[in-house]
Amino acid sequence: MNTYIDIGINLTNKQFYNEHEEIINRALDNGVEQMILTGTSVRGSKESAEIAEEYPDILFSTAGIHPHDAKSFNQESIRELRNLLILDQVVSVGECGLDFDRDFSPRPIQEKCYRAQLELAVEVNKPLFLHERSAFKRFNEITDEYFSRLPEAVVHCFTGTLGEAKIYLDKGFYLGFTGAISDDKRFKQLEDVIKYTPLDRMMIETDAPFMLPKNMPRMQNRRNEPSFLPYVAQTIAHWKKMSISEVAEETTETARNFFKL
């Protein structure tokens, strides 16, 4: 069986309440050997780190503040995130960045929160787990201010254009792909992005419970989960005209090296 690493699941989401063990076991049964839980707020990052601690060498986590939650950012936030990033199971700074699509937090606060987390990543020297929606220009302006000092970075759940992908790849960033790549109604452009992006510069993720792959049997429960990660690999293999096992092997190796798992 192929083995995979899911670099982004939202296991603290209420849709997974009281089901952690079943979710993890189903993932393991489908070859998803390691999973990284996404921290999107200080509280959520603490919860993710606690869950990851219960499953050593299987679960890991990130610590950060998502732009939607930037309004919760205060003087204590960075200290609390720094304390989490000391832990072995906390492998990355994020999810952090800018989201001008829905503007759940005011843009100036998003920018302040993002800058603080870029500085934190430089300080702790752990890789960045980045989020950017409808904010490409401003996101890159801010990122470029810190670029020469930054550790490695992955732009998670990439759904942008080929031109945007090229700019990220030219910076040396990695791209994270979800089930969105199989949605040719909303994200048709991702076929060209996948064909262009070198396999050793991509990682795969479910972003569960969101981003359910379209290339899987229809289910009554529309909830995504990490056991469905092979469907993401399947789409990449199809577009790149290679075997699923090649995609699994290379993306797993890339994720393992990137997050130092």
Helices and strands as residue ranges (DSSP letters): E 4-9, G 14-16, H 20-29, E 32-37, H 42-53, E 59-63, G 67-72, H 77-85, E 90-99, H 107-124, E 128-133, H 136-146, G 147-149, E 153-155, H 162-170, E 174-177, G 179-182, H 190-196, G 199-201, E 202-204, G 226-228, H 229-240, H 244-259
